[in-house]
Amino acid sequence: MTIERKPPSGPRRTAQEAWEAIALPTPAHPHVAVEVSRESALELAAAVQRVLAAVPEGVE
């Protein structure tokens, strides 16, 4: 059994053009930089550590 390759339809694109043609997902809410105090950042870090500590061993 032989597999025949069809020639590409349409004009050939450069790698750059092909890359730009890929539709990338856009976030519903763009990232916004927010300044937080050191205390707030430490509270958040502590909360994350508590959550991670509660995850059973072996769960990824």
PEPE-V572646 format. One record per residue. N is the residue number from 1. RES is the residue in one small letter. OMEGA is omega in radians with two decimals (999 if undefined). Layout:
BEGIN
n=[N,N]
res=[RES,RES]
omega=[OMEGA,OMEGA]
END
This chain:
BEGIN
n=[1,2,3,4,5,6,7,8,9,10,11,12,13,14,15,16,17,18,19,20,21,22,23,24,25,26,27,28,29,30,31,32,33,34,35,36,37,38,39,40,41,42,43,44,45,46,47,48,49,50,51,52,53,54,55,56,57,58,59,60]
res=[m,t,i,e,r,k,p,p,s,g,p,r,r,t,a,q,e,a,w,e,a,i,a,l,p,t,p,a,h,p,h,v,a,v,e,v,s,r,e,s,a,l,e,l,a,a,a,v,q,r,v,l,a,a,v,p,e,g,v,e]
omega=[3.10,3.10,-3.14,3.08,3.08,3.07,-3.14,3.11,3.13,-3.11,3.12,3.12,3.03,3.11,3.14,3.13,3.12,3.13,-3.11,-3.12,3.14,3.14,3.12,3.11,3.11,-3.13,3.12,3.13,-3.13,3.14,3.14,3.10,-3.14,3.09,3.09,3.12,3.10,-3.13,3.13,3.13,3.13,3.09,3.12,3.13,3.12,3.12,3.11,3.12,3.12,3.13,-3.14,3.13,-3.11,-3.13,-3.13,3.12,3.10,3.11,3.13,999]
END
